[in-house]
Amino acid sequence: MEPFTYRADRLYCEETLLEPIAARFGTPAYVYSRSAIIGNWEAFDRGLGAFPHLISYSVKANSNVQILRILREAGSGFDVVSGGELARALKAGGEPGRIVFSGAGKTAPEIDDALAAGILMFNVESSGELELIEARARALGKIAGVSLRINPDVEAETHPYIATGRAIHKFGIPKTDAIALYRRAADSPVLRVRGVACHIGSQILEAAPFLRALDEIVEVARTLDAGGVPVEHLDLGGGYGIRYEDERPMDIARLSQSIAQKLATARLTLILEPGRAIVGNAGILLTRVLFLKRNAEKNFVIVDAGMNDLLRPALYGSYHRIAPAERRAGGKFVADVVGPLCETGDFLARDRELPDVRPGDLLAVMTAGAYGFVLASNYNSRLRPAEVLVHGAEFSLIRRRETLDDLLDAETVRG
């Protein structure tokens, strides 16, 4: 389902016009479609059918508690990478036994909070981390479920900043080192070996890299089982790609079918950790045109959203389609769409063909539901935007716009 569509040349989210949202809550503002979020999650759940599985939404993609609550109600577990994300998942009512804690740099307080909550397992990324989890579990009198994140040395075509599955990356444990570390974990009275995990990157559009990575972790699971260390879960991670421009998005149904066929005889529960594929196309960033500017080389459309609101174009050179909230007849022109920050890298689009736009026009930066607000900052002391959730013909504020008091209250000032 496409959540954002034109009707009579006016852009809607589900059954709701965008202009009234901007008029009520101002711009910049993120807007999300509830039905798209649920529909995207259900595509993963439905694709695996009766095969034992857990879809654990990757909280880092979009961590708004209301969105987490919607996903929890749909049946989702959660993949978290920090103590803050764990707190959000629990605040949203997430079941601790359906929470996986990933990430390469877990701290002792974060581990303590996860042990106290009783999460399903830690995806462990180094021998040092395993030692720390064991020490904290012993100190707290807890049993820690663990899975080792295997680095399968599988190459996937994606941006180098979001590739994670090669030996040159900081993530995971080499397969050659994993078996000995698993045996060590199995011998510990306070560790419980639960699974084998991997994650090879993000925005991957082909199934083949995932299937190769699956083969790698299945091999580890079989070796462990033969050595008397059985596991219960295979965690294939996330990274399932979506369409931003003209890409062919990951065929989730076909991928799920292929995975289920490969694991048909396995007595294991599969964990998938989609994030972008759940919320990416379910969100947009609304921004208003401030000025049009032209010099001898370029046209510029200056808008009120900048790289502090949506970092992806500056960070990755990523493409986001830009659509007017109301289409009008007129010519087109090529321009950079830039924000108000004092940085040359503050842009949302470069050399983009745009329709006739004027100061005051409302624009929608499309496919901004993932890694949008979560990467927002207060650079240039700008206030982070509001977030709005649409459900049919209704919309509600799920995060108010920051105020200057919010910006300053955490700072200690002598006066």
Residue pairs with C-beta under 8 A, 6 or more apart in sequence:
1 35
1 36
1 39
2 281
3 13
3 14
3 33
3 35
3 36
3 281
3 282
4 11
4 12
4 13
4 33
4 284
4 323
4 364
4 366
5 11
5 12
6 12
6 327
9 326
9 327
9 328
10 17
10 18
10 19
10 325
10 326
10 327
11 17
11 18
11 323
11 324
11 325
11 326
11 364
12 18
13 21
13 31
13 33
13 284
13 390
13 395
14 33
14 34
14 35
14 390
14 391
14 392
14 393
15 392
15 393
16 390
16 392
16 393
16 394
16 395
18 31
18 284
18 286
18 325
18 362
18 364
19 325
19 326
19 362
21 29
21 31
21 286
21 388
21 390
21 395
22 29
22 286
22 288
22 325
22 362
25 386
25 388
25 397
25 401
26 386
26 401
27 286
27 287
27 288
27 304
27 305
27 362
27 385
28 285
28 286
28 287
28 304
28 305
28 309
28 385
29 285
29 286
29 385
29 386
29 387
29 388
29 401
30 283
30 284
30 285
30 286
30 368
30 369
30 372
30 373
30 385
30 386
30 387
30 388
31 283
31 284
31 285
31 286
31 387
31 388
31 389
31 390
31 395
32 62
32 64
32 67
32 279
32 282
32 283
32 369
32 387
32 388
32 389
32 390
32 398
33 282
33 283
33 390
34 70
34 389
34 390
34 391
35 391
35 392
36 281
36 282
37 67
37 70
37 71
37 278
37 279
37 282
37 369
38 70
38 71
38 74
40 274
40 277
40 278
40 279
40 281
40 282
41 55
41 57
41 71
41 74
41 76
41 274
41 278
42 74
43 252
43 253
44 55
44 252
44 256
44 272
44 274
44 277
44 278
45 53
45 55
45 74
45 75
46 253
47 252
47 253
47 255
47 256
47 257
48 55
48 256
48 259
48 260
48 270
48 272
49 256
49 260
51 259
51 260
51 263
51 270
52 268
52 269
52 270
53 269
53 270
53 271
53 272
54 77
54 98
54 233
54 269
54 270
54 271
54 272
55 75
55 76
55 77
55 271
55 272
55 274
56 76
56 77
56 78
56 79
56 98
56 99
56 100
56 271
56 272
56 273
57 68
57 71
57 76
57 77
57 78
57 79
57 273
57 274
57 275
57 278
58 79
58 238
58 273
58 274
58 275
58 276
58 278
59 68
59 78
59 79
59 80
59 81
59 85
59 88
59 89
59 275
60 80
60 81
60 85
60 275
60 371
60 374
61 275
61 276
61 278
61 279
61 280
61 369
61 370
61 371
61 374
62 275
62 279
62 283
62 369
62 370
62 371
62 372
62 373
62 374
63 84
63 85
63 88
63 374
64 373
64 387
64 398
64 399
65 88
65 91
65 92
65 398
66 92
66 389
66 398
67 279
67 389
67 398
68 78
68 88
68 89
68 91
68 92
68 94
69 92
69 93
71 78
71 92
71 278
72 78
72 92
72 93
72 94
72 95
76 98
77 94
77 95
77 98
77 99
77 100
77 120
77 271
78 85
78 89
78 94
78 98
78 99
78 100
79 99
79 100
79 102
79 238
79 273
79 275
80 86
80 88
80 89
80 99
80 100
80 101
80 102
80 103
81 101
81 102
81 103
82 103
82 110
83 107
83 109
83 110
83 113
83 114
86 99
86 101
86 110
86 113
86 114
86 117
86 119
87 113
89 99
90 96
90 99
90 117
96 117
96 118
96 119
96 120
97 118
97 119
97 120
98 120
99 114
99 117
99 119
99 120
100 119
100 120
100 121
100 122
100 123
100 147
100 197
100 235
100 271
100 273
101 110
101 114
101 119
101 121
101 122
101 123
102 123
102 125
102 149
102 197
102 199
102 273
103 123
103 125
104 125
104 126
104 129
104 170
104 171
106 122
106 129
106 132
106 133
108 132
108 136
111 122
111 132
111 133
111 136
111 144
112 136
112 140
114 122
115 136
115 137
115 140
115 142
115 144
116 140
116 142
119 145
120 145
120 194
121 144
121 145
121 146
121 147
121 194
121 195
121 233
122 129
122 133
122 144
122 145
122 146
122 147
123 147
123 148
123 149
123 197
123 235
124 130
124 133
124 146
124 147
124 148
124 149
124 173
125 149
125 171
125 172
125 173
126 173
127 173
127 177
127 181
130 146
130 148
130 181
130 184
130 185
130 191
133 144
133 146
133 191
134 144
134 185
134 188
134 190
134 191
136 142
136 144
137 143
137 144
137 190
137 191
138 190
142 190
143 190
143 191
143 192
144 190
144 191
144 192
145 192
145 194
146 185
146 191
146 192
146 193
146 194
147 193
147 194
147 195
147 196
147 197
147 231
147 233
147 235
148 173
148 178
148 181
148 182
148 185
148 196
148 197
149 171
149 172
149 173
149 197
149 198
149 199
149 235
150 172
150 173
150 174
150 175
150 178
150 196
150 197
150 198
150 216
150 217
150 220
151 165
151 166
151 167
151 169
151 171
151 172
151 173
151 174
151 175
151 198
152 165
152 172
152 175
152 198
152 200
152 212
152 213
152 216
152 217
153 165
153 166
153 167
153 174
153 175
154 165
154 166
154 200
154 209
154 212
154 213
154 216
155 163
155 165
155 166
155 209
156 163
156 165
156 200
156 201
156 204
156 206
156 209
156 239
157 204
157 205
157 206
157 209
158 201
158 202
158 203
158 204
158 239
158 241
159 203
159 316
159 318
161 315
161 316
162 201
162 202
162 203
162 239
162 316
163 169
163 200
163 201
163 202
164 171
164 172
164 199
164 200
164 201
164 202
164 239
165 171
165 172
165 198
165 199
165 200
165 201
165 209
165 213
167 174
171 199
172 198
172 199
173 181
175 216
175 219
175 220
178 196
178 220
179 220
179 223
179 224
179 227
182 193
182 224
182 229
183 227
183 229
185 191
185 193
186 193
186 228
186 229
193 224
193 229
193 231
194 231
194 232
194 233
195 231
195 232
195 233
195 234
195 235
195 271
196 217
196 220
196 221
196 224
196 231
196 233
196 234
196 235
197 217
197 233
197 234
197 235
197 236
197 237
197 271
198 213
198 216
198 217
198 235
198 236
198 237
199 236
199 237
199 238
199 239
199 273
200 209
200 210
200 213
200 237
200 239
201 209
201 239
202 238
202 239
202 241
202 276
203 239
203 241
203 242
203 276
204 210
204 239
204 240
204 241
204 250
205 241
205 247
205 248
205 249
205 250
206 250
207 250
207 251
207 254
207 255
207 258
210 236
210 239
210 255
210 259
211 258
211 259
211 262
213 236
213 237
214 234
214 236
214 259
214 262
214 263
215 262
217 234
217 235
217 236
218 234
218 262
218 263
218 266
221 231
221 234
221 266
221 268
224 230
224 231
225 231
231 268
232 268
232 269
233 268
233 269
233 270
233 271
234 263
234 266
234 268
234 269
234 270
234 271
235 270
235 271
235 273
236 259
236 270
236 271
236 272
236 273
237 272
237 273
238 272
238 273
238 274
238 275
238 276
238 277
239 276
240 250
240 252
240 255
240 274
240 276
240 277
241 247
241 249
241 250
241 276
241 277
242 249
242 250
242 276
242 277
242 280
242 281
242 367
242 370
243 249
243 281
243 367
244 318
244 319
244 320
244 321
244 367
245 319
245 321
249 277
250 277
252 277
259 270
263 270
275 370
276 370
276 371
278 370
279 369
279 370
280 367
280 369
280 370
281 366
281 367
281 369
282 369
283 367
283 368
283 369
283 370
283 372
284 364
284 365
284 366
284 367
284 368
284 369
285 305
285 309
285 310
285 364
285 365
285 368
285 372
285 385
286 325
286 362
286 363
286 364
286 365
287 303
287 304
287 305
287 309
287 348
287 362
287 363
287 365
288 303
288 304
288 360
288 361
288 362
288 363
289 301
289 302
289 303
289 357
289 358
289 359
289 360
289 361
289 362
289 363
290 302
290 303
290 304
290 340
290 359
291 302
291 359
292 299
292 300
292 301
292 302
292 357
292 358
292 359
293 299
293 300
293 302
294 300
298 335
298 336
299 333
299 334
299 335
299 336
300 335
300 336
300 337
300 338
301 335
301 336
301 337
301 338
301 354
301 357
302 338
302 339
302 340
303 337
303 338
303 339
303 340
303 348
303 363
304 339
304 340
305 339
305 348
305 365
305 385
306 338
306 339
306 340
306 341
306 346
306 380
306 382
307 313
307 314
307 339
307 341
307 343
307 345
307 346
307 347
307 379
308 339
308 341
308 376
308 377
308 378
308 379
308 380
308 382
308 384
309 339
309 372
309 376
309 382
309 384
309 385
310 320
310 348
310 365
310 368
310 372
310 375
310 376
311 371
311 375
311 376
311 377
312 318
312 320
312 368
312 371
312 372
312 375
313 319
313 320
313 347
313 348
313 349
313 350
314 343
314 345
314 346
314 347
315 375
319 349
320 348
320 349
320 365
320 366
320 367
320 368
321 365
321 366
321 367
322 337
322 348
322 349
322 352
322 354
322 363
322 364
322 365
322 366
323 363
323 364
323 366
324 355
324 357
324 361
324 362
324 363
324 364
325 361
325 362
325 363
325 364
326 361
326 362
327 355
328 355
328 356
329 356
330 355
330 356
331 356
332 353
332 354
332 355
332 356
333 353
333 354
333 356
334 351
334 352
334 353
334 354
335 351
335 352
335 354
336 347
336 349
336 350
336 351
336 352
337 347
337 348
337 349
337 350
337 352
337 354
337 363
338 346
338 347
338 348
339 346
339 347
339 348
340 346
340 380
340 382
341 379
341 380
341 382
342 380
348 365
357 363
373 384
373 385
373 387
373 399
376 384
376 385
377 384
378 384
378 402
378 407
381 407
383 401
383 402
383 403
383 404
383 406
383 407
384 401
384 402
385 401
386 397
386 399
386 400
386 401
387 397
387 398
387 399
388 395
388 396
388 397
388 398
389 395
389 396
389 398
